[in-house]
């Protein structure tokens, strides 16, 4: 029963996150305005004298004008979005195809689309009801003037739309937007995990009871979960709920995704409530999982380092953004356990540690840019900056990555001029790493 009741809520959440949400609301507002223009019986004698002077003698004869406005609006909308799709497809080839839908579904683009659709709907409604009641010519004339004003407004939006779309595919704008969205997702997670009930555990607690697995009923990306609701369900079952996946993982149907550590096995209704608290979403939602923003920045860097594009400057720009995000991750570690008010652990989940995250982000960039000395030096510079904020355990991880960077630079720098250039920058700047004063001798050469 609860599953049936939660279905409309999930459908509404999916609609609010889709590209059709804002256009639908704006089109509905324009439709209400058109109904008011046609159905409200406002006679000329109720309107101010100044407005009656603006009334047309025969508003029903303006059908050719409205038809021309309608055709122009349809052409404008088709031209706008065909051009934008062409530009965004080119951007997907240069950066990453994951970014294309995000650029299309930006809020400003949805607002413009909604005004376009609403204006077309408003004019279409006026064309469908051409007859004007006697004594209400001024009210219909005002509606026709309003339709003309809407078209002029859409022409202004067209200029804004072209400008905003062209700016959104600039690499600076792409990297800045990914950085800002990822940072906002991290801050949102920090706010949610405030309180003594949210904790970071070195080892998951054990009650000594058997673990009863719960399998997934559907396949998809498990982006998030209602952890307080899961904690309450675990309290009702007098056990500990262990999640066997990381947020953002893809799970298949029938896979044991969690288990209840309790004295008795859970009932089927309880398992359905647990599954209802899990959030499935298609694709990589940065707002739900901030690590996706970091990996997308890394993928943009890899795309820039591909032989077809060969743009190391873009890769270095992404490295700068990743360095800032990793610095903030060093200062804050997400929690992996939720306790109840009595101090009992109720939910545990997996969190990617700093070592795994650093390897996932930096090693692909170093591997793809191993022949580009500026990329190796850029990665080394990022490691130097992070070492200033690292604890001893994380510092050892950074040192291991720095040793690999030095080894890669030594293999790539073959000419004496290159080796002299790189050696002068190895130990340069403030850092806490142990770096050689010059590149070691080349192996095999």
Rosetta blueprint (number, residue, H / E / L):
1 X L
2 X H
3 X H
4 X H
5 X H
6 X H
7 X H
8 X H
9 X H
10 X H
11 X H
12 X H
13 X H
14 X H
15 X H
16 X H
17 X L
18 X L
19 X L
20 X H
21 X H
22 X H
23 X H
24 X H
25 X H
26 X H
27 X H
28 X H
29 X H
30 X H
31 X H
32 X H
33 X H
34 X H
35 X H
36 X H
37 X H
38 X H
39 X H
40 X L
41 X L
42 X L
43 X L
44 X H
45 X H
46 X H
47 X L
48 X L
49 X H
50 X H
51 X H
52 X H
53 X H
54 X L
55 X L
56 X L
57 X L
58 X L
59 X H
60 X H
61 X H
62 X H
63 X H
64 X H
65 X H
66 X H
67 X H
68 X H
69 X H
70 X H
71 X H
72 X H
73 X H
74 X H
75 X H
76 X H
77 X H
78 X H
79 X H
80 X H
81 X H
82 X H
83 X H
84 X H
85 X H
86 X H
87 X H
88 X H
89 X H
90 X H
91 X H
92 X H
93 X H
94 X H
95 X L
96 X L
97 X L
98 X H
99 X H
100 X H
101 X H
102 X H
103 X H
104 X H
105 X L
106 X L
107 X H
108 X H
109 X H
110 X H
111 X H
112 X H
113 X H
114 X H
115 X H
116 X H
117 X H
118 X H
119 X H
120 X H
121 X H
122 X H
123 X H
124 X H
125 X H
126 X H
127 X H
128 X H
129 X L
130 X L
131 X L
132 X L
133 X L
134 X L
135 X L
136 X L
137 X H
138 X H
139 X H
140 X H
141 X H
142 X H
143 X H
144 X H
145 X H
146 X H
147 X H
148 X H
149 X H
150 X H
151 X H
152 X H
153 X H
154 X H
155 X H
156 X H
157 X H
158 X H
159 X H
160 X H
161 X H
162 X H
163 X H
164 X H
165 X H
166 X H
167 X H
168 X H
169 X L
170 X L
171 X H
172 X H
173 X H
174 X H
175 X H
176 X H
177 X H
178 X H
179 X H
180 X H
181 X H
182 X H
183 X H
184 X H
185 X H
186 X H
187 X H
188 X H
189 X H
190 X H
191 X H
192 X H
193 X L
194 X L
195 X L
196 X L
197 X L
198 X E
199 X E
200 X L
201 X L
202 X L
203 X L
204 X L
205 X L
206 X L
207 X L
208 X L
209 X L
210 X L
211 X E
212 X E
213 X E
214 X E
215 X E
216 X L
217 X L
218 X L
219 X L
220 X E
221 X E
222 X E
223 X E
224 X E
225 X E
226 X L
227 X H
228 X H
229 X H
230 X H
231 X H
232 X H
233 X H
234 X H
235 X H
236 X H
237 X L
238 X L
239 X L
240 X E
241 X E
242 X E
243 X E
244 X E
245 X E
246 X E
247 X L
248 X L
249 X E
250 X E
251 X E
252 X L
253 X L
254 X L
255 X L
256 X E
257 X E
258 X E
259 X E
260 X E
261 X E
262 X L
263 X L
264 X L
265 X L
266 X L
267 X L
268 X H
269 X H
270 X H
271 X H
272 X H
273 X H
274 X H
275 X H
276 X H
277 X L
278 X E
279 X E
280 X E
281 X L
282 X L
283 X L
284 X L
285 X L
286 X L
287 X L
288 X L
289 X L
290 X L
291 X H
292 X H
293 X H
294 X H
295 X H
296 X H
297 X H
298 X H
299 X H
300 X H
301 X H
302 X H
303 X H
304 X H
305 X L
306 X L
307 X L
308 X L
309 X L
310 X L
311 X L
312 X H
313 X H
314 X H
315 X H
316 X H
317 X H
318 X H
319 X H
320 X H
321 X H
322 X H
323 X H
324 X H
325 X H
326 X H
327 X H
328 X H
329 X H
330 X H
331 X H
332 X L
333 X L
334 X L
335 X L
336 X L
337 X E
338 X E
339 X E
340 X L
341 X L
342 X L
343 X L
344 X L
345 X E
346 X E
347 X E
348 X E
349 X E
350 X E
351 X L
352 X L
353 X L
354 X H
355 X H
356 X H
357 X H
358 X H
359 X H
360 X H
361 X H
362 X H
363 X H
364 X H
365 X H
366 X H
367 X H
368 X H
369 X L
370 X L
371 X L
372 X L
373 X H
374 X H
375 X H
376 X H
377 X H
378 X H
379 X H
380 X H
381 X H
382 X H
383 X H
384 X H
385 X H
386 X H
387 X H
388 X L
389 X L
390 X L
391 X L
392 X H
393 X H
394 X H
395 X H
396 X H
397 X H
398 X H
399 X H
400 X H
401 X H
402 X H
403 X H
404 X H
405 X H
406 X H
407 X H
408 X H
409 X H
410 X H
411 X H
412 X H
413 X L
414 X L
415 X L
416 X H
417 X H
418 X H
419 X H
420 X H
421 X H
422 X H
423 X H
424 X H
425 X H
426 X H
427 X L
428 X L
429 X L
430 X L
431 X L
432 X L
433 X L
434 X L
435 X L
436 X L
437 X L
438 X L
439 X L
440 X L
441 X L
442 X L
443 X L
444 X L
445 X L
